[in-house]
């Protein structure tokens, strides 16, 4: 049985990629990086994003250099 990878916060993912959390969340909103928004009942609140490091690695390994 394959172990499921945990999600990480935007802060952890941004540190992993050596970019700012603000920039990473902007890329997530624009659909330029794989991200998973958590459901939020109040539309006035900002989304909370979660990331999988393996998905971010796949984007980087594919040569995605222009964001």
Residue pairs with C-beta under 8 A, 6 or more apart in sequence:
5 52
5 53
5 54
6 52
7 36
7 50
7 51
7 52
8 16
8 50
8 51
8 52
8 53
9 49
9 50
9 51
10 21
10 24
10 25
10 28
10 49
10 50
10 51
11 21
12 51
13 24
13 51
13 53
13 56
14 20
14 21
14 23
14 24
16 53
16 56
17 24
17 56
17 60
24 33
24 49
24 51
25 49
27 33
27 35
27 67
28 35
28 37
28 49
28 51
29 47
32 67
33 51
33 56
33 59
33 67
34 51
34 52
34 55
34 56
34 58
34 59
35 49
35 50
35 51
36 49
36 50
36 51
36 52
37 47
37 48
37 49
37 50
38 47
38 48
38 49
38 50
40 47
40 48
